[in-house]
Amino acid sequence: MLEALLKEQPQNLELLKILGANAFWIGQIHYDNEAFSSARPMFERYREYSERMNDEAPDNVDAWIELSYAHNTLGSLLLEQQQYQDAKSAFESSLKLKEKALSIKPDNNLLRSDKTDTLSWLARVSLHLSDLPSALSFHHQSEQELLSALHESNNDASLLEQLSYTLWHQSLVLEYQGQLQESYR
């Protein structure tokens, strides 16, 4: 029914977002049940609807953010399927879109938090690719973003929690690199 409506209203951003959300949630159900081969086409459909939103409204920050979420979602699936280079590419696309959105909405702490989430996924992919310096760099970028956000938000508890996980993961990477003293900071 929604697909038929989309044929009549191909530029309807709200409809594209709804169709994308439907595809995401169906894919997420498959993902949660570890039916990854069934999740992938749904996550790809989510990305396609998000790309269409972005094409219809290339200056719409919300369209950029939605597309960044679609890339992140697909990246997490590709990581689970051990397709590390493809996952890295998806996360990099997500990060670029989030940074673009943050250039317009720099005080959006939810978006800043989402950016650090993507950085953590990039760090995780880097570990799988045995690229410890990149993993450490992504964790460091996340730390800096979170410290800045915390300074501006009077120590938001969710940001503090995210920072603690970032520092913990950063410490583990330092430990893997044999930098024990640095890992204890």
Buried (B, 14 or more C-beta within 10 A) or exposed (E): EEEEEBEEEEEBBEBBBBBBBBBBEBBBEBBEEEEBEBBBEBBBBBBBBBBBBBEBBEEEBBBBBBBBBBBBBBBBBBBEBEBBEBBBBBBBBBBBBBBBBBEEBEEBBEBBBBBBBBBBBBBBBBBBBEBBEBBBBBBBBBBEBBEEBBEEBEEBEEBEEBBEBBBEBBBBBBEBBEBEEEBEE
